[in-house]
Amino acid sequence: MFAWLWGDRITALEFLYDITKAFAFDGMVQSLDLHELRSMPVDHCVRFPVSSMIVPICGQLAESLGSKLSYPGNSSYVATQDSYWSLQEANLSPACILVPESPQDVSEAVSIISGIENCRFAIKGRSHAPAAGFANINAGVTIDMTKLSSITVSDDRTVASVGAGATWLDVYSYLDTLSLSVAGGRNGAVGVGGLTLGGGISYFLPRVGWACDNVVNFEIILASGKIANANATSRPDLFRALKGCTNNFGIVTRFDLTPFPQRQILGGNVAQRIAHRDAVFKAFTDIAGASEYDPYASIVTGIGFNSTSKAWTISSSAIYTKPVLNPPVYKELLAIPSVANTLAITNLSTLAAEPAIPKFNWLFYTGTYGVSAPLLSQFFDIINTTIYNFDPPGGIFWNIAFEPLPAIATQYGDQKGGNSLGTSPKDGNAIIMLLSALYPTSTSSTTITHTAQTLLRTLNQTAQEMGLLHTFQYTNYADPSQDPIGSYGQTNVDFLRKVSGRYDPRGIFGGGRAGRVPGGFKIPG
């Protein structure tokens, strides 16, 4: 409605002043003039209703950060909104969006926002997590980190420094030219920040551990606005806490990662008929449960169901992080008759360049289980019974993916400064499940969510009865109704509370009443 104003040379405060005059916010600020607006004390944010809260928040940010701030209707604002993976996130409407270009910009923004009572904000990377509010916000400020995407490698090739807003495809494309790689996301469009702070599964998980285990330094903006570094010698408690505890301590602006030599790999997919599912589950669990796990093997086996066509699929992403075309570890899987096989020797950047996924409503749920082919066969029967005749308006596509969490992968946390995940070799080999649903019709969300939650409860009950249910929940796959940080164990939760109290004493990034970042998983209690 006010797009015409952007052609004039006016400040953001003047723009907001004109909106204020036009709407008068139910008579609350009818007598407010521009001079008063410029000198408005920050505590007005408390006394105004939510709709008028944008005046002090966005206005003060604009005075310091200028063109890096955008408003509804502005092209930069629209570009950020269009970049979300899920409709749930894209449908939220922040009062303004900040796209910082340096850690100093982020520091300035946090200093301003944290000084205004009840003013909330969201932190956005590449926004792979689908839940509403995890990386966007209504009537607050969204900080879009995507311009902080620089990538450099130290002269001795021991540290790769990556901006928090980079994608993993950016990283792999850069490192492939140096015959190096790092532990990172498998879909190249996923962001560095969210994946790493949530733990991070990569093709290299069995070789080097979680992605977060391979961070040697975090550059972070604390709640005070201070730019700090956390590593093994400076703030080692914060260094450990950041490995798995998402956005609870500040805004990470740069990750310093440990690269390793890496050339081409085996990558691709093998699809079989659903009638062969038990053979596929056995081949998968023989790999996942091996007493001597092949550290170069990385496999995800998934079943998919289309409610409209009533068609099931089963396929495996079978990766080997050496250029070996027929590694023995996949012999059993490849002996099963296939309907498609795209395995080939390739570069990681080529493999990671997956086609863009159309924007849908998404649901993620997760669970962790002992390795058992009979369990997966029972899971299929339960899933099929639950969803086969469930066909909401517009249809729905379900995908249930299983991937190994080998015991050899969980040894690296303690070797590299610790993490907060609570996983260890004593847990044995395990399987992580991602239960996801994609659907176009938002009005079906309530019934779809109920169906998914009922399904997950039944799966977990079955696993528990078989003695195969694990406590750990992988944060990056979890639904807001789950408690992944609580699943790290009470000792870790107590540690995380202590670290939060030390570095964020006002609870700006926490989940309590004082918290300003409502999105993401918060430390329990």
N, C-alpha and C positions, 0 to 999 in steps of 0.2 A: 504493500500500500504506500509505503514511504520511499520506494526505490528512487524516485525522482530527486530526493535530497542528496543522494550520493554524487550527483553531478556538481554540486556546489562545494566551495572550499569551506566546509564547516568542520568543527571538531566533533568527535564522537559524543562529547558531553552535550554539545548543542543539538545534535541529532536526537539524543535521548530526551533533552528538554522539550523539543517540539512534540515528541510522542507523548510526553507527560502532559503537556498542555492539551493535546487533542483528546486524550482519554480521561484525564483528571483523576484516574485511579479511584473512582468512587468518591471523589471529593476530598481525598486525603491530602492532596498536594496542590490544590487549585491556586493558592497564593504564592507558590514557590517560584522565584525568579532565577535566572541563570547565575547571578552572582551567588545566591544561596546554594545553588546546586554545586558550584565549584568549591565552595567552602564547607560543604556538608560533612559533619563529623561521621566517622565510621559507624558509630553506634546507632545511626538511623536505620541501619540494616535490620536491627531488632524490632524497631517500632513500626516499620512499614510492612504491609502484606507482601506475600511472596512475589506477586506480579510486579511490584514496584522495586523489589530488591535489586533488579537489574541496574537501576540508576547508579547507586554507589559502587557496586561490584564492577560492572563493565566500564563505567565511566572512569574510575580510578585506574583500571588496567590500561584503558586507551590513552590516558594522559602519559603513562610511562612507556607503553609498548606500541602505540600508534597503529600503523597499518598491519601489524601482526594479529590484530583483533578483527573479527568479522561478525556480522549480525544476520538474522534471517533475511533471505533474499539476496545477500551478497554472494558472488561467485565462489569465493573461498569457503564460505559457510556451507554452500550447497555441495562443493567438492568433498568436504569432510563427511557430510551426512550421507553422500552417495557411496562412500568407501567402506561402510560397515558391511560385514558378511551377512548379518541376519536382519530381518525386518523388525524384530523386536528392538534392536538397538537403533536402527535408522529411524524408527517412528518416534523416538524421543526428541525433544526440542529444547536444546540449551538456550539460555538468554544470549550468550555470545560464545564464540569459539576462538581460542588463542592458539596460534601456530608458532611456537617459539623457534628461534633459529640458533640459539646458543644456550649453554647451561646458565649463563647469566640472565637470560630472559626467563627461564624457568624459576630461578632464584627470586627474581623480582616479583613474578606472579605469585609464588607461594607466600612471600613476605606480605604482599598486599591482601591476598584472600584470607590468610590466617589471622589477620588483624581485624577482620569484620565478623562479628558474631553471627552465627547461623547461616553463613554463606557457604554453599557446598559446591564441590567441583568433582569432575571425573578426569581420569587419565587415560588417554587413548594412544595405543600403538597402532598395530595393524588389525586390531579388533576381531580376532578369530573367535574368541569366546562369545557364544550367542546370546547369553542371558541379558535381558533388559537391565540397563543400569551398570553393567560391569565396566563399560568404557564410554558411557554417554550419560546424560543427565537432563531432566526437565527443569527449566527455570534456574539453572545454575551456570557454571562455566565449565566447558570441556576444553582440556588442554591436549591438543593434537600434536604428538611428538614426532610426526613423520619426517619433518625437515632435519631432525638430528640423526642423520643417517650416514655420516662419514665412516670410512673404513681405511685403516692404515695397518701396516705390519712393521714391527721394529726391525732395525737393520740386521740384527742377529736372528731374526725369524722366530723368536721365542714368545712374542706377544702379538696378538691381533686385537686392535682396539676398534670397537664397533659401536656406533651411535645407537641409542635405544630405539630409534624410530626406523632402523633399517629392516629390510626383509631378509630372510635367509637366502633367497635367490640372489640378492645383492651381494651377500657375503660369499656364497659359493662361486659366483661369477668372477669375483675378484681373486679369490684364493686359488681357483683352478689354474689360473695363469701362472701361479707360483708353485704348483704341485703341492699345495698345502690344503688342509681342511680343518674344521673344528666340529665339535658336537653341537648339532643344531636341528632345526625343524626339517621334516621330510617334505612337506609341501612348501615350495619356495615362497608362496605368498604370505605365509605366517610370519609374524614379527619376532624380532630378536628379544624384545623386552618381556613380553608376556610369557612366552615359552620358557625362557631361562629362569625367571623369578618363580614360576610354578613347578620347577624341577627340571623338566625337559627331557622327552624321549627322542633319541636320534638313532640313525642307522649304526652309530658307533657306540651305543649304550653298553654292549658287552665288553668292549675294548677299553673304554675310558670312563664309564659311569654316566650318571645324569649330566645333562648339559650344565647345570649349575655347579657341578663338581669341578668343572673346567674353567671357572672364572677365577682369575687371580687378583682382580681388583674391580670394585664397583665405584664409579663416580656417582654420588647421590646428593640430591637437594633435600636437606632435612626440614622439619616443620618450621624451624626458625628462619628458613631461607638460606642457611649456610650451605656452601658447596663443600662437600667432604669426600674423602676416600675411605673405603673399607676394604681391608685386605688382611693377610695373615699377621702383619706386624702393627698395623694402625687400625684401631677399632675392630679387633678380631671377633668380638661378640656379635657386632652388627654384621660382619662378614659372613659368619655362620648363619645368622638369622635370615639374611636375605636369600639364602639358598633354599627356596621352597615356600617362603611366607609372603609371596606376592607383593601387594602395594601397602603393607602395613607400617612402613617405617619412613617413607619418603618417596621421591621420584628419582629413579635411577636414570641418568642421562648418558652413561657410557659403560660398556662392559669390556674389560680387558680379558681376553680369552687365551687359552693355551692351544696353539695350532700344532699339527703333527704332519709329517710327510704323507701325502695321499695322491695316488694317481687314479686311473680309471677303476670302475667297479662293475660288478654284475648287477643289473637292475631290470625290473619289468614285472609283469603279472602273469599268473597262470590261472585259468578258469576251468573248472570242471562242472559236470552236471550235478544238480542237487541230490540226485539219487546216489551219488558217490560220497555223500557228506561224511559218513562214518569212517571211510578210508582216509579222507582228507583230515578229519579230526585226529585220527591216530597218527598220521604222518606229522601233523603239526605238534602234537603233544610229545611225540618221540624226540623232536627237535627241542621243544621248550623244556622238557624234563630230563634231558641228558645229564648224567653225572659229570661228564666232561663236556660242557657246553662249548660249541665252536664259537670263538669270540668274533669271527668275521661274519657270522650269520645273523640276519635281521629279517624277521618274517612277521607279517600281519595277515591273518586269515579272517575273512569276513563273509557273512551271509547277508543278503539283501532281499527285501520283499517290497513289491509294488502292489498297493491295495487295489488299484484299478485293473491291472492285468492278472492279478493273483499269481504272479510269477516269482519264484525263488531263484536266486543266483548264489554261487559260492566261488570265491576266488582268493588267491593269495598273492600278496606283494612279497616276492622272494628276492631279497637283496643279499649280496655277498660283497664285502668291502675289500675285495681283491679282484683283479681282472681274470677270474677263473670262470669259464663258461659252464662247466658241469661239475660243481663242487659236490663231493660225496654226501654232504649233509642234506642235500635236496633230492637224493636218489629215490627215496621212497615216495615223496610227493610227485615227482615227475614221472614215476611209473604208473600213476593213475591216469586213465584216459582223459585228455583235456579237450576243451572246445576252443581254447585260445591260449597262445603262449607268446608273450612279447619279450622274453628274457634276452638280453643282449649286453655286451660290454659297452659302457657309456661313461660320460663324465657326470659328476654329481650335479652340476648346474643344469645339465640337460635333463636329467631325471627329475629334478626338483621343479622344472618349469611346467607345472601342471596347468591344464585349461582352467580358466576362471569358472567358478560355480555360480549359477544364477542365484539371485537373492531370494531366499525363502525364509519362512519361520523355521527356527532350529530348536531342537532340544538335545542336550547332552546329559547322560547319566553314566556312572562308572561303578565298577566293583573289582575286587582283586580276589583271586581264587587259587587253590592248589592245582597242580597240573594233573588233568585226568581227562582222557578221551570219553569215558562213559558220562562224565559230568557235562561235557559239551554236547553229547548226543541228547541227554535229558534236557539241556537248555533249549536245543532246537525244538524238541517236542512241545515244551512249555510255551515258547515264543509263537510257534505255529498255531497252537490252540488259542492263544490269547488274541492274536492280531489278524488271523486269516479272514475272518468275517467282519472286521472293523474297517469300514470304508467311509471316512468323514467327507463332507462336501469338498470337492477339489482334489481329493485323493491324498495319499501320504506315502512316502518312501521311507522304509526302515532299513537301517544298517547296523549290524551288531558285529563289531570287530574284536578279535582276540590277538594279543601280542605277548610275547614272553617278557617276564621280568626275571632274568637269570640271577642266581645268587652271586655269580662272579661280578655282576654289574654294581651290586650294592656295597662292595668292599671299598670303593674309591672315596666315598664321602669322608671317612675318618682319616684316610691317607692324605687328603687335600684340604685340611682345615675344618672338616666337619660340615654337616648340613642340618637342616631342621626337619627332614622328611621322616625320620624314624625307621627307615628300612635298613636291614643289615643281612649279611650272609646267613645268619642263624635262622632266618625266615624260610630258607630253602628256595628252590625255584618256584616261580608263581606265574600266573597269567593275569594281565590287566584287560578288562573289558571296557569298550566304549559302546554304549547303546545310544544311537542317535536317530532322530526323526526329522525329516524335511517335509514341509507342507506349505501350500500357497495361501490357505484361507485362515486368516487370523481369528475369525469367529469360532473356529474349531479348537482353539488352544486349550480350553478348559477340559474338554473330553479327552483330547490327546494326552495332556499332562496326566490326567487321572489314569488313563490306560498304561502309560509308561511307568508311572509310580507303582501301580499294581503289579505290572510285569516284573519290575526290579525286585519288589518284595518277595515275589514267588521264587525268582531265581536265587536270591540270597538265602531264603529259607531252605531251598533244596540243597544248596551248597553247604549250609550249616549242618543239615541232617547227615550229610556225607563226610563231615569233618574237614571241609575244604574251603570254608569262608575265611578270608583274611581281613584284618582290620583296616589296612591301608587303603586310602582312596586317593587316586591321582588327581591333584587339583585341577589340572588343565582339561580334564574330562568331566568334571563334576557339575551337577545341577545345584542351583542355589539352595534347594531343600536339603542337600547333603552337607556334611561337616568334615571336609578333607583335612583341615588344619587340626581339628580335634583328633583325627585318626592318626596323627603323628605320635600320639602317646602323651600322657600327663607330664612326664619329665620335660619333653620338648615344649609343651604348651606353657609350663611354668617358666622355662627359659625365655621363651618368646615374649611373655608378659613383662619379664624383668628388662629385657632389651628395649621393648617399647617404652616402658616407663623412663628409661635412661635417655633415649634419643628423641622421644616425642612425649614429654611429660604432660602436655595439654591434651593429648589424644587426638590431634588433628587428623591423623591417618587411621585412627582406630575405629572401632565399631560402637563405642558408647555414645551417650547423648552429646558429647562434645565433638564427636567425629564429623569431619567435613567431607570425607570421601566415602560415601555409602556403598559404592560398588565394589565387587570382589569379595573374597572370603576373608573374614576377620578372625582375630585370635579369640577363641572362646573365653567367656568369663569376664 
